[in-house]
Amino acid sequence: MAGEKTTDEVFDALAAAQRRRLLFALLDDAPQHVTELSGVPWSIPKSEADTIAEHHRHLPKLDESGFIDWDREEQVITKGPRFDEIEPVLECLNDRRDELPIELL
């Protein structure tokens, strides 16, 4: 049953476009600054309340799962201790992006 939990967590992490964009951005091993993430809603000027809501929903969820490490003070995101569990799925999706009948990002 442990594998089921991991599979559910991986698919849950990938369920929201904002989280997928962030996770795909981490594939190249470079730390990501929250304010510089291209195409991620919290990098687009919007109301402060909306930005705070995005931070409180998506970033903590990925941080708590261990897929990312989020330095809240520096607003820097790096691969978390469990990123290796989601990385093969991200790579597979990324490699087959043109073949998929869905829009990933």
CNS distance restraints for C-alpha pairs under 8 A (distance, minus, plus):
assign (resid   1 and name CA) (resid   5 and name CA) 6.64 0.50 0.50
assign (resid   2 and name CA) (resid   6 and name CA) 6.52 0.50 0.50
assign (resid   3 and name CA) (resid   7 and name CA) 6.10 0.50 0.50
assign (resid   4 and name CA) (resid   8 and name CA) 6.06 0.50 0.50
assign (resid   5 and name CA) (resid   9 and name CA) 6.11 0.50 0.50
assign (resid   6 and name CA) (resid  10 and name CA) 6.13 0.50 0.50
assign (resid   6 and name CA) (resid  85 and name CA) 7.83 0.50 0.50
assign (resid   7 and name CA) (resid  11 and name CA) 6.28 0.50 0.50
assign (resid   8 and name CA) (resid  12 and name CA) 5.95 0.50 0.50
assign (resid   9 and name CA) (resid  13 and name CA) 6.03 0.50 0.50
assign (resid   9 and name CA) (resid  65 and name CA) 7.57 0.50 0.50
assign (resid  10 and name CA) (resid  14 and name CA) 6.33 0.50 0.50
assign (resid  10 and name CA) (resid  85 and name CA) 7.72 0.50 0.50
assign (resid  10 and name CA) (resid  86 and name CA) 5.93 0.50 0.50
assign (resid  11 and name CA) (resid  15 and name CA) 6.01 0.50 0.50
assign (resid  12 and name CA) (resid  16 and name CA) 7.86 0.50 0.50
assign (resid  13 and name CA) (resid  19 and name CA) 6.40 0.50 0.50
assign (resid  13 and name CA) (resid  20 and name CA) 7.34 0.50 0.50
assign (resid  13 and name CA) (resid  61 and name CA) 7.81 0.50 0.50
assign (resid  13 and name CA) (resid  62 and name CA) 6.68 0.50 0.50
assign (resid  14 and name CA) (resid  19 and name CA) 6.18 0.50 0.50
assign (resid  14 and name CA) (resid  20 and name CA) 5.19 0.50 0.50
assign (resid  15 and name CA) (resid  19 and name CA) 7.54 0.50 0.50
assign (resid  15 and name CA) (resid  20 and name CA) 7.46 0.50 0.50
assign (resid  16 and name CA) (resid  20 and name CA) 6.33 0.50 0.50
assign (resid  17 and name CA) (resid  21 and name CA) 6.11 0.50 0.50
assign (resid  17 and name CA) (resid 104 and name CA) 7.21 0.50 0.50
assign (resid  17 and name CA) (resid 105 and name CA) 5.65 0.50 0.50
assign (resid  18 and name CA) (resid  22 and name CA) 6.41 0.50 0.50
assign (resid  18 and name CA) (resid  40 and name CA) 5.74 0.50 0.50
assign (resid  18 and name CA) (resid  41 and name CA) 6.84 0.50 0.50
assign (resid  18 and name CA) (resid  58 and name CA) 7.27 0.50 0.50
assign (resid  18 and name CA) (resid 105 and name CA) 7.95 0.50 0.50
assign (resid  19 and name CA) (resid  23 and name CA) 6.16 0.50 0.50
assign (resid  19 and name CA) (resid  58 and name CA) 6.25 0.50 0.50
assign (resid  19 and name CA) (resid  59 and name CA) 7.72 0.50 0.50
assign (resid  19 and name CA) (resid  62 and name CA) 7.58 0.50 0.50
assign (resid  20 and name CA) (resid  24 and name CA) 5.98 0.50 0.50
assign (resid  20 and name CA) (resid 104 and name CA) 7.53 0.50 0.50
assign (resid  20 and name CA) (resid 105 and name CA) 6.82 0.50 0.50
assign (resid  21 and name CA) (resid  25 and name CA) 6.10 0.50 0.50
assign (resid  21 and name CA) (resid  39 and name CA) 7.39 0.50 0.50
assign (resid  21 and name CA) (resid  40 and name CA) 6.39 0.50 0.50
assign (resid  21 and name CA) (resid 105 and name CA) 6.16 0.50 0.50
assign (resid  22 and name CA) (resid  26 and name CA) 6.55 0.50 0.50
assign (resid  22 and name CA) (resid  37 and name CA) 7.42 0.50 0.50
assign (resid  22 and name CA) (resid  40 and name CA) 7.19 0.50 0.50
assign (resid  23 and name CA) (resid  27 and name CA) 6.85 0.50 0.50
assign (resid  23 and name CA) (resid  90 and name CA) 7.65 0.50 0.50
assign (resid  24 and name CA) (resid  90 and name CA) 6.56 0.50 0.50
assign (resid  24 and name CA) (resid  94 and name CA) 7.96 0.50 0.50
assign (resid  25 and name CA) (resid  32 and name CA) 7.42 0.50 0.50
assign (resid  25 and name CA) (resid  37 and name CA) 7.88 0.50 0.50
assign (resid  26 and name CA) (resid  30 and name CA) 6.20 0.50 0.50
assign (resid  26 and name CA) (resid  31 and name CA) 6.94 0.50 0.50
assign (resid  26 and name CA) (resid  32 and name CA) 7.09 0.50 0.50
assign (resid  26 and name CA) (resid  78 and name CA) 6.87 0.50 0.50
assign (resid  26 and name CA) (resid  79 and name CA) 6.50 0.50 0.50
assign (resid  27 and name CA) (resid  87 and name CA) 7.27 0.50 0.50
assign (resid  27 and name CA) (resid  90 and name CA) 7.83 0.50 0.50
assign (resid  27 and name CA) (resid  91 and name CA) 7.79 0.50 0.50
assign (resid  29 and name CA) (resid  78 and name CA) 7.63 0.50 0.50
assign (resid  29 and name CA) (resid  79 and name CA) 7.26 0.50 0.50
assign (resid  30 and name CA) (resid  78 and name CA) 7.20 0.50 0.50
assign (resid  31 and name CA) (resid  76 and name CA) 6.48 0.50 0.50
assign (resid  31 and name CA) (resid  77 and name CA) 5.62 0.50 0.50
assign (resid  31 and name CA) (resid  78 and name CA) 4.74 0.50 0.50
assign (resid  31 and name CA) (resid  79 and name CA) 7.68 0.50 0.50
assign (resid  32 and name CA) (resid  36 and name CA) 7.27 0.50 0.50
assign (resid  32 and name CA) (resid  37 and name CA) 6.68 0.50 0.50
assign (resid  32 and name CA) (resid  76 and name CA) 5.57 0.50 0.50
assign (resid  32 and name CA) (resid  77 and name CA) 5.03 0.50 0.50
assign (resid  32 and name CA) (resid  78 and name CA) 6.42 0.50 0.50
assign (resid  33 and name CA) (resid  37 and name CA) 6.42 0.50 0.50
assign (resid  33 and name CA) (resid  75 and name CA) 5.83 0.50 0.50
assign (resid  33 and name CA) (resid  76 and name CA) 4.49 0.50 0.50
assign (resid  33 and name CA) (resid  77 and name CA) 6.22 0.50 0.50
assign (resid  34 and name CA) (resid  42 and name CA) 7.40 0.50 0.50
assign (resid  34 and name CA) (resid  43 and name CA) 6.90 0.50 0.50
assign (resid  34 and name CA) (resid  75 and name CA) 5.52 0.50 0.50
assign (resid  34 and name CA) (resid  76 and name CA) 6.00 0.50 0.50
assign (resid  34 and name CA) (resid  77 and name CA) 6.94 0.50 0.50
assign (resid  35 and name CA) (resid  42 and name CA) 6.93 0.50 0.50
assign (resid  35 and name CA) (resid  43 and name CA) 4.92 0.50 0.50
assign (resid  35 and name CA) (resid  75 and name CA) 7.58 0.50 0.50
assign (resid  36 and name CA) (resid  43 and name CA) 5.95 0.50 0.50
assign (resid  37 and name CA) (resid  42 and name CA) 7.95 0.50 0.50
assign (resid  37 and name CA) (resid  43 and name CA) 5.85 0.50 0.50
assign (resid  38 and name CA) (resid  43 and name CA) 6.78 0.50 0.50
assign (resid  39 and name CA) (resid  43 and name CA) 7.16 0.50 0.50
assign (resid  39 and name CA) (resid  44 and name CA) 7.66 0.50 0.50
assign (resid  40 and name CA) (resid  44 and name CA) 7.17 0.50 0.50
assign (resid  41 and name CA) (resid  51 and name CA) 7.89 0.50 0.50
assign (resid  41 and name CA) (resid  54 and name CA) 7.82 0.50 0.50
assign (resid  42 and name CA) (resid  46 and name CA) 7.78 0.50 0.50
assign (resid  42 and name CA) (resid  51 and name CA) 5.39 0.50 0.50
assign (resid  42 and name CA) (resid  54 and name CA) 6.50 0.50 0.50
assign (resid  42 and name CA) (resid  55 and name CA) 7.51 0.50 0.50
assign (resid  46 and name CA) (resid  50 and name CA) 6.61 0.50 0.50
assign (resid  46 and name CA) (resid  51 and name CA) 6.64 0.50 0.50
assign (resid  47 and name CA) (resid  51 and name CA) 6.39 0.50 0.50
assign (resid  48 and name CA) (resid  52 and name CA) 6.11 0.50 0.50
assign (resid  49 and name CA) (resid  53 and name CA) 6.17 0.50 0.50
assign (resid  50 and name CA) (resid  54 and name CA) 6.31 0.50 0.50
assign (resid  51 and name CA) (resid  55 and name CA) 6.38 0.50 0.50
assign (resid  52 and name CA) (resid  56 and name CA) 6.16 0.50 0.50
assign (resid  53 and name CA) (resid  57 and name CA) 6.12 0.50 0.50
assign (resid  54 and name CA) (resid  58 and name CA) 5.89 0.50 0.50
assign (resid  54 and name CA) (resid  59 and name CA) 7.48 0.50 0.50
assign (resid  55 and name CA) (resid  59 and name CA) 5.32 0.50 0.50
assign (resid  55 and name CA) (resid  60 and name CA) 7.04 0.50 0.50
assign (resid  56 and name CA) (resid  60 and name CA) 6.02 0.50 0.50
assign (resid  57 and name CA) (resid  61 and name CA) 6.32 0.50 0.50
assign (resid  58 and name CA) (resid  62 and name CA) 6.38 0.50 0.50
assign (resid  59 and name CA) (resid  63 and name CA) 6.04 0.50 0.50
assign (resid  59 and name CA) (resid  70 and name CA) 7.27 0.50 0.50
assign (resid  60 and name CA) (resid  64 and name CA) 5.80 0.50 0.50
assign (resid  60 and name CA) (resid  70 and name CA) 7.87 0.50 0.50
assign (resid  61 and name CA) (resid  65 and name CA) 6.23 0.50 0.50
assign (resid  62 and name CA) (resid  66 and name CA) 6.37 0.50 0.50
assign (resid  62 and name CA) (resid  67 and name CA) 5.52 0.50 0.50
assign (resid  62 and name CA) (resid  68 and name CA) 5.69 0.50 0.50
assign (resid  63 and name CA) (resid  67 and name CA) 6.16 0.50 0.50
assign (resid  63 and name CA) (resid  68 and name CA) 4.92 0.50 0.50
assign (resid  63 and name CA) (resid  69 and name CA) 5.44 0.50 0.50
assign (resid  63 and name CA) (resid  70 and name CA) 6.03 0.50 0.50
assign (resid  63 and name CA) (resid  80 and name CA) 7.35 0.50 0.50
assign (resid  65 and name CA) (resid  82 and name CA) 7.63 0.50 0.50
assign (resid  66 and name CA) (resid  80 and name CA) 5.08 0.50 0.50
assign (resid  66 and name CA) (resid  81 and name CA) 5.60 0.50 0.50
assign (resid  66 and name CA) (resid  82 and name CA) 5.05 0.50 0.50
assign (resid  66 and name CA) (resid  83 and name CA) 6.93 0.50 0.50
assign (resid  67 and name CA) (resid  79 and name CA) 6.34 0.50 0.50
assign (resid  67 and name CA) (resid  80 and name CA) 4.61 0.50 0.50
assign (resid  67 and name CA) (resid  81 and name CA) 6.48 0.50 0.50
assign (resid  67 and name CA) (resid  82 and name CA) 4.91 0.50 0.50
assign (resid  67 and name CA) (resid  83 and name CA) 4.39 0.50 0.50
assign (resid  67 and name CA) (resid  84 and name CA) 8.00 0.50 0.50
assign (resid  67 and name CA) (resid  85 and name CA) 7.96 0.50 0.50
assign (resid  67 and name CA) (resid  86 and name CA) 7.29 0.50 0.50
assign (resid  68 and name CA) (resid  77 and name CA) 6.51 0.50 0.50
assign (resid  68 and name CA) (resid  78 and name CA) 5.71 0.50 0.50
assign (resid  68 and name CA) (resid  79 and name CA) 4.63 0.50 0.50
assign (resid  68 and name CA) (resid  80 and name CA) 3.78 0.50 0.50
assign (resid  68 and name CA) (resid  81 and name CA) 7.32 0.50 0.50
assign (resid  68 and name CA) (resid  82 and name CA) 7.65 0.50 0.50
assign (resid  68 and name CA) (resid  83 and name CA) 6.63 0.50 0.50
assign (resid  69 and name CA) (resid  77 and name CA) 5.61 0.50 0.50
assign (resid  69 and name CA) (resid  78 and name CA) 5.24 0.50 0.50
assign (resid  69 and name CA) (resid  79 and name CA) 5.91 0.50 0.50
assign (resid  69 and name CA) (resid  80 and name CA) 4.66 0.50 0.50
assign (resid  69 and name CA) (resid  81 and name CA) 7.82 0.50 0.50
assign (resid  70 and name CA) (resid  75 and name CA) 6.92 0.50 0.50
assign (resid  70 and name CA) (resid  76 and name CA) 5.96 0.50 0.50
assign (resid  70 and name CA) (resid  77 and name CA) 4.58 0.50 0.50
assign (resid  70 and name CA) (resid  78 and name CA) 6.69 0.50 0.50
assign (resid  71 and name CA) (resid  75 and name CA) 5.43 0.50 0.50
assign (resid  71 and name CA) (resid  76 and name CA) 5.24 0.50 0.50
assign (resid  71 and name CA) (resid  77 and name CA) 6.28 0.50 0.50
assign (resid  72 and name CA) (resid  76 and name CA) 7.01 0.50 0.50
assign (resid  79 and name CA) (resid  83 and name CA) 5.70 0.50 0.50
assign (resid  82 and name CA) (resid  86 and name CA) 7.40 0.50 0.50
assign (resid  83 and name CA) (resid  87 and name CA) 5.92 0.50 0.50
assign (resid  84 and name CA) (resid  88 and name CA) 7.25 0.50 0.50
assign (resid  86 and name CA) (resid  90 and name CA) 6.35 0.50 0.50
assign (resid  87 and name CA) (resid  91 and name CA) 6.06 0.50 0.50
assign (resid  88 and name CA) (resid  92 and name CA) 6.05 0.50 0.50
assign (resid  89 and name CA) (resid  93 and name CA) 6.14 0.50 0.50
assign (resid  90 and name CA) (resid  94 and name CA) 5.94 0.50 0.50
assign (resid  91 and name CA) (resid  95 and name CA) 5.91 0.50 0.50
assign (resid  92 and name CA) (resid  96 and name CA) 6.22 0.50 0.50
assign (resid  93 and name CA) (resid  97 and name CA) 5.72 0.50 0.50
assign (resid  96 and name CA) (resid 100 and name CA) 6.41 0.50 0.50
assign (resid  97 and name CA) (resid 104 and name CA) 7.40 0.50 0.50
